Amino acid sequence: MSEERLVDIEVKLAHQEQLLIDLDKVVTQQQSRIMQLEALCNRLIERVRSFAGGASDAPHDDKPPHY
């Protein structure tokens, strides 16, 4: 294998290693954001459930006042 070819392979490998590092950072950031969004969704679900629980006290079968 020629010296030039070996250097070319080493350069490509170095670029791939840097790409993997960059991709790992992106995946880590995305995972963190996904966890934040899941927590937010869970809080919103609980909030909606608490509102729905309070509304269940109102009667649903009452006729409107004009009847």
Buried (B, 14 or more C-beta within 10 A) or exposed (E): EEEEEEEEEEEEEEEEEEEEEEEEEEEEEEEEEEEEEEEEEEEEEEEEEEEEEEEEEEEEEEEEEEE
